[in-house]
Amino acid sequence: MNIHQLSVSHDERQDRLLLRLNTQDGQEFRFWLTRRMAVRLLPAMDHSVARLEAAQPGLAATDASSQQMLTELKRDAFLQTADFATPYAAEPLQLPLGDEPFLVTDAQLSLQTNGNLQLIFQKKMATATESCQLNLQAPLVHGMIHLIKQSMANADWGFSKQDSEKRQDETPEASLVLQQLYKH
């Protein structure tokens, strides 16, 4: 799956974040993130992306403070070049997970040998567990963290705007175009 765009918005009626990913081949994956899930997911994603950045060839960031500094530099560099201005293309050809967003009840993160972060979203129900696996490059993880933090601040969930990275835009729905990141 080649992710083309990422969007995170707060749905006031559901009081959840709607995370949407669309692919270059017209598929859209929709996920509900509750406040509880988002608050738990962000530190794990921050920690994982720090480890991803520190594992890059030619970098030697072994202690936690060096890893944090490197991660902040990489995130700032990414955010300076990321396209947050292009509106999210909300007309998918396919919805592989169905019409209703996938309610994330659990998430598993693991670093892959290819330098990606594997993120598995799970929906645990009484009788079964459904899951969706995403393999994310570090720039996409930075973008996702930024958009989730921005949406949490907009949702008024007790997450201050100072906790969020500097915003480029104050729109209620933020999106990120990732096309330039995945060209070979």
C-alpha positions in Angstrom: 0.0 0.0 0.0 1.5 3.3 -1.1 0.0 6.0 1.1 -0.7 9.2 -0.7 -2.5 11.3 1.9 -3.1 11.3 5.6 -5.8 13.2 7.4 -6.8 13.5 11.1 -9.9 15.4 12.3 -12.0 15.6 15.4 -15.6 14.4 15.1 -17.5 16.3 17.8 -20.5 14.0 17.7 -18.4 10.9 18.2 -15.8 12.8 20.3 -13.1 10.8 18.5 -10.4 11.5 16.1 -11.0 10.2 12.5 -7.7 9.1 11.0 -7.9 8.6 7.3 -5.3 7.3 4.9 -5.7 7.2 1.2 -3.5 5.3 -1.2 -2.3 6.1 -4.7 -4.6 3.4 -6.1 -7.7 5.0 -4.6 -8.3 3.0 -1.4 -9.2 4.7 1.8 -8.6 3.3 5.3 -10.6 5.0 8.1 -9.8 4.6 11.8 -11.5 6.0 15.0 -9.1 6.9 17.7 -10.6 7.6 21.1 -9.0 10.1 23.4 -7.7 7.2 25.5 -6.2 5.5 22.5 -4.6 8.6 21.1 -3.1 9.5 24.5 -1.6 6.1 24.8 -0.5 5.8 21.1 1.4 9.1 20.9 4.2 8.4 23.4 4.7 4.9 21.8 4.9 6.5 18.3 7.3 9.2 19.6 9.5 6.5 21.2 9.4 4.3 18.1 10.3 7.1 15.6 13.2 8.1 17.9 14.5 4.6 17.6 13.9 4.6 13.9 15.8 7.8 13.4 18.7 6.7 15.7 19.0 3.4 13.7 19.7 5.2 10.4 23.1 4.3 8.9 25.8 6.9 9.7 24.1 8.2 12.8 25.3 7.6 16.3 22.6 8.6 18.8 22.9 6.1 21.6 21.6 7.9 24.6 18.0 9.1 25.1 18.7 12.8 25.0 20.7 12.5 21.7 17.9 10.4 20.2 15.3 13.0 21.2 17.3 15.8 19.8 17.9 13.9 16.5 14.1 13.1 16.3 13.2 16.7 16.9 15.6 17.9 14.1 14.3 15.3 11.7 10.6 16.1 12.5 11.3 19.9 12.1 13.0 19.2 8.8 10.1 17.1 7.6 7.4 19.6 8.7 9.2 22.4 6.9 8.9 20.5 3.6 5.6 18.7 4.1 2.5 19.6 2.0 -0.2 20.5 4.5 -2.0 22.8 2.1 -3.4 20.3 -0.4 -7.0 19.3 0.6 -7.6 15.7 1.5 -9.1 13.8 -1.5 -12.2 12.3 0.1 -13.6 10.4 -2.8 -12.2 6.9 -2.4 -12.7 4.2 -5.0 -12.6 1.4 -2.4 -13.1 1.2 1.4 -11.3 -2.1 2.3 -12.3 -1.9 5.9 -15.9 -1.0 5.2 -18.1 2.1 5.2 -17.8 2.7 8.9 -14.4 3.7 10.4 -12.4 0.9 12.2 -12.6 1.5 16.0 -9.0 1.0 17.3 -9.1 -0.7 20.6 -5.5 -1.8 20.7 -2.3 -1.0 18.8 1.0 -2.8 18.4 4.2 -1.1 17.2 7.3 -2.8 16.1 10.5 -1.7 14.3 11.2 -3.5 11.1 14.7 -4.4 9.8 13.9 -2.4 6.6 13.7 0.8 8.7 9.9 1.1 8.8 7.6 1.1 11.8 4.9 -1.6 11.7 1.7 -0.3 13.2 -1.0 -2.9 13.8 -4.4 -1.4 14.7 -6.8 -3.9 16.3 -10.5 -3.9 17.0 -11.2 -6.4 19.7 -14.8 -7.5 20.0 -16.4 -10.1 22.2 -16.2 -12.9 19.6 -13.3 -11.9 17.3 -10.4 -9.5 16.7 -10.0 -7.7 13.5 -6.7 -6.0 12.6 -5.1 -3.7 10.0 -1.4 -3.5 9.5 0.4 -0.4 8.3 4.1 -0.2 7.5 5.2 3.4 7.9 8.4 5.2 7.0 9.8 7.6 9.5 8.6 10.8 7.7 5.0 9.4 7.7 5.3 8.7 11.4 6.4 12.3 12.0 3.4 13.5 9.9 0.9 11.3 11.7 2.2 12.4 15.1 2.0 16.0 14.1 -1.6 15.7 12.8 -2.8 13.7 15.8 -1.3 16.3 18.2 -2.9 19.1 16.3 -6.3 17.4 16.3 -6.1 16.6 20.0 -5.4 20.3 20.7 -8.4 21.3 18.5 -10.6 18.7 20.2 -10.1 20.4 23.6 -9.1 17.2 25.2 -6.9 18.8 27.8 -4.0 18.7 25.4 -2.7 22.3 25.1 -1.7 23.9 21.8 1.7 24.4 23.4 2.1 20.7 23.6 1.5 20.4 19.8 4.2 21.3 17.3 4.1 24.7 15.7 1.1 24.7 13.3 1.2 25.8 9.8 -2.6 26.0 9.6 -5.5 26.4 12.0 -8.0 24.4 10.0 -10.2 21.9 11.9 -9.2 19.1 9.5 -5.5 18.8 8.8 -4.2 16.7 5.9 -0.8 15.8 4.6 0.1 14.8 1.1 2.8 12.2 1.0 3.3 11.7 -2.7 6.7 13.2 -2.8 8.0 10.8 -0.1 7.3 7.6 -1.9 8.6 8.2 -5.4 11.6 6.0 -6.3 
